[in-house]
Amino acid sequence: MTRRSLLIAGTATAGALLVPTTSATAAPQATGSRITVGPGETYTLSATTRVSRLTIADGGKIVAPDGHSLSLTVDGVETGQLLTATGGTTTLIQAGTYQGDVVLTVAAANDVTYQTLTFPFRQALYVDADGVVRDKSVLAAVRGGRLTDALARDISITSTGECFDGVYVQDGTYTLDRPVISLTGNGRCDFAGYGAAVVGDGSATKLVVDGARISNKGVVRTGVISDDGANVIVKNSSVRCRNGVLPSDYQATVETPYMESVPWMLGLDGNVRATNLIGRNSTSTYINSTVFSETWGALSVEGGSGLKLTAVNSHVGNTGAYGYGTYAIGDATVRVLGSRFDVGSYATIIAGPAAVVHYGDSTAEAVAALNTELELGLTARELADIPARSTVVNSGHFGYMFFGAGTLTLDGGTVVNSERATFLNKGQQTTISVDGSKGARLNPRDGVILQMIELDDPGPVNVNGKMMNVGVYTEPTGDPVKDSSFDTTAVHSTDGAATFTSIALKGDFYNGMRTGRNMVLTFEDATVEGVISATRARHRVSSIDASTFYELGIVTNTPQAAVNNGAVVRLEGGSTWTVTGTSYLTALTIASDAAVRAPRGRTVTLTVDGTRKALNAGTSYTGALVLTVA
């Protein structure tokens, strides 16, 4: 293929350098600088062509030869292309009249297979190990700036058609400096990147995006994707994605090749994520950047293994009422340092089974360590220019939701402000650690710090061989049946565990599980004021489906004796628990320099298996424990 070490894009004159064109007069139905395709006709265009007018009648088609794709740009804007069917993969230029600087680009195919489907990618800029691949690029859609085999600076890419990508880097090293990318219209699959603004793909890819302005609107019209081992680094950039309109015949599914909207069972709605991290050993790092989705999710991690997602000194969130900041699945590592999260529903959804999530400060030492580990390539000057900050989370619903097992650490000066419980554990094994020695604080407005409930996801339903999101959650009736094999006084490896160190806490902790899982709380040099108890947890409504998705996770608590939901409390050295209401425990350990107290002017009483006991330091209690305040 032919390459050019320096390609200049933008003006009509420069466009001639970028776009090899052929005369339209060589084709049937072409007159002068016009192409007309009649009803029922199929016009195969063999080479890139520039005309002033393209007319396609209803039922007419203009296509590229086998092994190639065809893209239409008008005055530098990709347009006119729509999917031929809901759930399909191919697109077609729609009937109509297009006038102006009309370029029909015939490019070599870039077919990307994801699971059972193959997506015929089209992209303004395709880059591989040798640089820009002209034969696979729609360079008529690249406007302005400077374009080389290593760098694109100040370019703009605009699309109003469907499933057109901005930049696709395959096993190459490339820098996008101050690009402006705007894609309006639906994409098709954000597990493959079909319709995304920027995609880095392949283990040999290192893609740096610096000073970008990415603004998309459309179903799964994602901003940035890292896949199959790519290392994507986004700095000083803005990525914003807004929902589109789903096809009228779209049916919500969890089958990822066909998924175009968030599974409502997460308590969310929406149809576009701002970013996605997928594949094996892929990494995405966002530094001093703004990343917002309307709903669904801002920084997503989906499937794969060995994935690493990092946000440093960034502003992340949702402009709508529902959505998450980050998602952690599999064995993903998610780190949020010195960032502000303004989210609709959750700072992070932890979907396990071995996800590790850390929220903390962007200290110089921490950022330098990430620079080495993640091969970010930050210079000494860039490192020096990153101020040390603490992380602040503002959530319209919960702080963190455990949908699967995982480990969550909050430290430094991290502050979590949420309307509802800081930690919502839906029946999962957890390891939560909160270190308040440097100022970390938890501020749940509803007064609940940790809420454990049964998983209220009804799951998909098999409909004609497809897994569809049509399930209904129904609140269990009656009391849970005691499992005689489960010890509510013991600590199990599968329990919901949380440790709080050097922090002052004000709020309640409830275990509303019906099946065997204990809530294990350890306090080290900490004070806690609130109720800690086994409970009967009930949703506000007894039946939840897609129309009432927002009710998921929202429960009322009635403290009562444990059945299969033990509450194990360990007050280690220097800790004090001020009991504010009746609390039902199954085990309580009070260190020699710890204490259990009542609020001023009141007294607290302990009974164990119905017998009153003194609350003494240096003592452990097991059984049916009831602490009452009078």
Sequence and secondary structure as in RCSB ss.txt:
>XXXX:A:sequence
MTRRSLLIAGTATAGALLVPTTSATAAPQATGSRITVGPGETYTLSATTRVSRLTIADGGKIVAPDGHSLSLTVD
GVETGQLLTATGGTTTLIQAGTYQGDVVLTVAAANDVTYQTLTFPFRQALYVDADGVVRDKSVLAAVRGGRLTDA
LARDISITSTGECFDGVYVQDGTYTLDRPVISLTGNGRCDFAGYGAAVVGDGSATKLVVDGARISNKGVVRTGVI
SDDGANVIVKNSSVRCRNGVLPSDYQATVETPYMESVPWMLGLDGNVRATNLIGRNSTSTYINSTVFSETWGALS
VEGGSGLKLTAVNSHVGNTGAYGYGTYAIGDATVRVLGSRFDVGSYATIIAGPAAVVHYGDSTAEAVAALNTELE
LGLTARELADIPARSTVVNSGHFGYMFFGAGTLTLDGGTVVNSERATFLNKGQQTTISVDGSKGARLNPRDGVIL
QMIELDDPGPVNVNGKMMNVGVYTEPTGDPVKDSSFDTTAVHSTDGAATFTSIALKGDFYNGMRTGRNMVLTFED
ATVEGVISATRARHRVSSIDASTFYELGIVTNTPQAAVNNGAVVRLEGGSTWTVTGTSYLTALTIASDAAVRAPR
GRTVTLTVDGTRKALNAGTSYTGALVLTVA
>XXXX:A:secstr
    SEEE SSHHHHHHH   B GGGSTTEETTEEEE TT EEE  S EEEEEEEE TT EEE  TTEEEEEEET
TEE SEEESSTT   EEE SEEEEEEEEEEEEE EEEEETTEEEEE EEEEEETTEE GGGB GGGEESSEEESS
EEES EEEE SSS EEEEEES EEEEES EEEEES   BTTTTBT SEEEESTT EEEEES EEEEESTT  SEE
EETT EEEEES EEEEE     TT   BS TTT  S  GGGS   S EEEEE SBS EEEEES EEEESSSEEEE
E SSBS EEEEES EEEESSSS EEEEEEET EEEEES EEEESSEEEEEEEESEEEEEE   HHHHHHHHHHTT
    HHHHHTS     EEEESS SEEESS EEEEE TT EEEESS SEEEES  EEEEEE TT  EEEETTSEEE
EEE       EEETTEEES   EE   S     TT  TTS  TTSEEEEEES EEESEEEE  SSS  EEEEEES
 EEEE EEEEEEEESSSEE GGGGGGTT EEEEE   SS  EEEEE TT EEEE S EEEEEEEE TT EEE  T
T  EEEEETTEEE   TTEEEEEEEEEEE 
